[in-house]
C-alpha cells in the first residue's frame, strides 16, 4: 500500500474523521428535511392551536412524509468515511424512490390521527363521557406506533401500500422491543412539543429519525428475513 493511500485511510477513517462525518451527515439531512418539509411546518407552527384547524394542520404536514422517508433512507446508508460522504445525493435518491409510497402511508396516518384528535376535542359536543378520552387516546398511540413502523418499512423496502400497512401492524407484535422503544421516543417528542413547540422538534428531527431507525432495526430484520426473497 502506498504512503498516499495510507494517509488517505488515516484521514478518512480515524476517530475524529468519523465524528466529523457523523456530524456533517446529521446536519446535511436536517437541512434537507427542513428544506423539503419546511413550508408546511412553518404554516403549521403559525396556526392557532384550535380544534377547527386540525384538518389544515394535517394538510400542512403532508410534505413531511416523503421528507422523513428520504431522511431515513439517507441515514440508513450513511458513511463514516470523511472522504466518501454523499448525504445529499443519498437523500434525494431516497426522495425519488420513496416519495409516492411514503406519501400514501403518511396521508393514511394523518387521516386517522386527525379524526381521533377531533373526536378527543369534541367529546362534550358529541355528548360522550370524559372517560372516552382514554380509549381514543390509546387508539391514537397505537396508530402512531403503526405509522412509525409503516414509514420505516416504506423507506427501506418496495412493497404495495396495503402490504406496508399489514407488515407495520404485524411488526408491532412481532418486534415488541421496537414498539416499546418507539413508544418512549413518542413520549419524548410529545413532551418537547408541549414544553416548547413543533419548531423545536423539527430542529431535532435528524436525531429523532436516527433513534427511530435504531429502534426499528429488528423490524427491518424481520421484514428482510421473512418477507423478501
N, C-alpha and C positions, 0 to 999 in steps of 0.2 A: 504494500500500500504506500502511495506517495505521501510526502510530507504535506502537500496541499490537501489531499483527501483526509489525512489525519486531522489537520487543522479545521477543516470543514465539519468533520464529525464532532470534534470537541466543541466547536462553536454552536452547532445546531442542536445537540442533544444533552448538553450539560444541565445541571440543576437550575441555574439562573436562566438559561435559554428556554428550558421547559416552562418555567414560571412565567417568563415574558410571553411565550407563545400562548399559554393558557389565558393570561390577562388580555392579550390582543384579540384572541378569538372571542372571548366573552364580550368585550366592548364592541367588536365589529357586529356580532349577532344582535346585541342590544340595540345598536344604532339602526340596523336594518329592520328589526321588528318595529321600532318606533316610526321608521320611515314608511313602512307599508301599512301599519295599523294606526298610525298616529292621528290622521284626520278624524277618524271615527272616535278614537279615545278622547281627543280634545273636546269634541262635541258632547260626548258622554259626561265628562267632568263638568262641563258648563251647564248641564241640565239640572233643574231643581230636583231635589230628592223627593219626588211626589209619585204616588202610585199611578197617576194618569200618564206619566212619562215612561213607564216601563216598556211598552212596545217600541217607543222611539229609541230608548237606550239599547234594546236588543238589536234594532236596525243599525245603530252606530257601532255595535260590537261585531257585526258580521265580518268586516275585513280582518279582524284579529284571528279568525280561524286559519286561513291559509298562511298568515304570517307566523303564527305559533307552530304550525306544522313544518314550515320551511326551517324555522329555528331548531326544532327538534332534529330534523334531518341533518342540519349542519353540525349540531353539537354531537350527534352520534358518530359523525365522520371527522371529528376534529383531529388535528395533528399536533403533536407536541415538539415537532422539529421546527425550530425557528426559521430554518432556511427553506421550508416547504409548507408555507401557510397560504391557504386559499379559502378562508371562511366565507368571503362574499360570493365567490363563484359557486361554492357548495350550497350556500343559502339560496341563490337564485335558481340553481338546478333543482333543489327540493321544492321551491315555489312552483316551478313549471310542471314538475311531475305530480305534485300532490294537491295543487290548489283546488281542483274540482272536487275531488273526494273529501278533502278536509272541509270545504265549504258546506257540502251536503251534511256531513256529520255534525259540524259546528252549528249549522242552522237548526237541525233537529233538536239538539240540546237546548239551544236558545229558546225555541218554541216551548219546550216543556218547562224550562225554568221561568219563563215569562208568565205562563198560565198559573204555575204554582205560586209565584210571587204575588200575582194579582189576587189569587184566592186567599193568601195569607193576609193581605192588606184590606180585604173586603169581607172578613168574617162577620162583622157586625151587620153590614148591609145585607148580607145573604141570610141573616138570622141564624147563623151557626154558633154553637157554644165555643168558648175560647180554647177548650182542650183540643179542638180540631187542629189547632196550630201545630201540635206535636206530630201527629201522623203526616201532615202535609210537609212539615219541616224534614222529617225523616225521608220522605219520598224525594224531596229536593236534594238532600245529601246523597242518596243513592244514585239519583240521576246524574249528579255532578261527578261522582266517582266513576260511573259508567262512561260519562263524557270524556274524562281524562284517559281512560283506557282506550276508548274509541279513537281519540285524537292521536295517541301514540301509535296504535295499530295502523291507522290510515297513513301515518307519516313514514312508517317503516316497511309497509307491505302494499301490494296492489291487489286488494280484494274489492268485490262489489260492496256497495253501501250496506245492503242488508246483511251481508256476511260479516262486515266490520261490526255492525250492531250486535249480532249474535256472539261473536268472539269476545267483544268487550264485556257483555253480560256474563259469559261463561268464565272469563278470567277473574271476575270479581270473587268467585268462589274457588276457582282452581288455583289462584295465586293470592291467598289471604294476606301474606306479608306485604305484597304490593298494595293491596287495598288499605291496610292499616297505615302504611307509610303515606299514601296519598291522602288519607283522612287527616293525618297530622299536618301535612302540607296545606291542606284546605283550611284547617283551623288557623294556622299561622297567617295565611293570606287574608282570611276574613278579619282577623284581629288587626292586621295592618290597615285595611280599608276603614275599619271602624274608628281607629285612633288617629288616622291621618286622612288619606283619600286614595281614590283609584290611581291617581298620578304617581304616588309613591310606589305602589305595587307595580305599575308599568315600568318604572325606572329600575326595579329589581327583577324584571322579567326574565332575563337570561339566567340568573341564579336559580330562580324557581323552576325554570324549564330544565336546567341541568339536574336539579334534585328530582324532578318528575321522571326524567329519563333514567336516573339511577334507581328510583323506586320500581320502575316498570321493567327493569331487566328480566325479572322472572316471567313477566307477561310476554315479552318479546321472545324469550327462550321457549316458552310453551307453544306459542303460535308457530315459530320456526320449526320446532321439533314435531309437533302433532298435526300441523295443517299445511305444511309446504313440502314439496317433493324433495 
